[in-house]
Amino acid sequence: MLDLFDSRERVVLADQAVLMRGRALGVDEALLAAIDAIAGRAPFRRMVTPGGFEMSVAMTNCGRVGWVTDRTGYRYAPRDPATGEPWPEMPAAFAALAHDAAAEAGFADFVPDACLVNCYEPGARLSLHQDKDEQDYRHPVVSVSLGLPATFQFGGLKRSDRPLKVSLTHGDVVVWGGPSRLVFHGVLALKDGDHPLAGRRRLNLTFRKAL
């Protein structure tokens, strides 16, 4: 376990992959309020994988397109399949944080058009996977952690590569791109707890340039 609870605020995880400890703390309450508004229009749901398995993490989206999965495959869609309505617009606070964090990590001019919002409850996990449904891998992924702490697995370009285990807490931001853009990554089963702002949940914003 890479335990980064010390005086460092910026930690390199791999080539062009960086953890910014506490980077979102100044806007955390605004982010949580925006998540509630998004979920009010496009409720969290546990999607089904092409193999027929229901994911343990509940998801929704905002932005020009949203990531979805069902028995037909993984893809980005402009409308919420549950309601037929366009996904909620990406809040300005979301876009600004993603852009600025990416720029600080060396990826200038990142303008996300999709934000996948994940809601983890105790026991929920996300198995090792690659983010590869986007059209252009030159753009990074920006991930924001809110709520309960979690153990993030950051691996290599092969599923068999042993992942680095990183403790993520409320307000942490991870950016990865370049040679690290297609690394396998995931989240171990969430431990129970009670966060003062998020309750018994971990909320994760994952920004991508999908189109």
C-alpha positions, 0 to 999 in steps of 0.5 A, a space after each residue: 500500500 502506498 500511503 501518502 498521508 504526509 507533507 507531500 501534496 503531489 506524487 508521481 505514480 507513473 510517467 505522466 500520472 500524478 496524484 494531487 493530494 487535496 486538490 479539490 478541497 476548496 470546491 468540494 461542497 460545490 461539487 457535492 451539491 452539483 452531484 445531487 442536482 445531476 442525480 436529481 435529473 439522471 438518477 444513479 443506477 447500477 448498469 449491466 456489463 455486456 457479460 450480463 453482470 450488474 456493476 456494484 458501483 452506481 453511476 450517472 453522467 453529465 456533459 455532452 455524452 455519457 458512458 453507458 454499458 448494457 448487453 450490447 456493449 460499452 459506449 458513449 451516448 448523448 442521452 440517458 437510456 433510462 429517461 431518453 433525455 440528454 444528460 445534464 450539462 456539465 457544471 462550470 465547477 466540474 469543467 474548471 477543476 478538470 481543466 486546471 488539474 490537467 494543466 497542472 499535470 502537464 496536459 494543457 487545453 484539456 476540455 472534457 465533454 463527459 463526466 462519469 459520476 460513480 457512487 460507491 457504497 460499502 462493499 462496492 468495487 471496480 475491477 481492473 480495467 482500461 478507459 478505452 472507449 474514447 476516440 483520442 487517447 492523447 487526452 488525459 483522464 482526470 479523477 476526483 475523489 469525494 467522501 469515504 477513503 478508498 484504495 485505488 489500484 494503478 497498474 500497467 499496460 497489461 492486466 497481469 501487471 501488479 498494480 500500485 495500491 494508493 490510498 485516496 481521500 476526500 479531495 484528492 485528484 489523479 490525472 493520467 495520460 500520455 504513456 500511462 493513458 491506457 493503464 489498468 486501474 480499479 478500486 478495491 471494495 469500499 470499507 464502511 464509514 461515515 463521511 461528514 459531507 458524503 455520508 456512507 458513500 464515496 463519490 468519484 468524478 471521472 472526466 474524459 474527452 470522449 469525442 
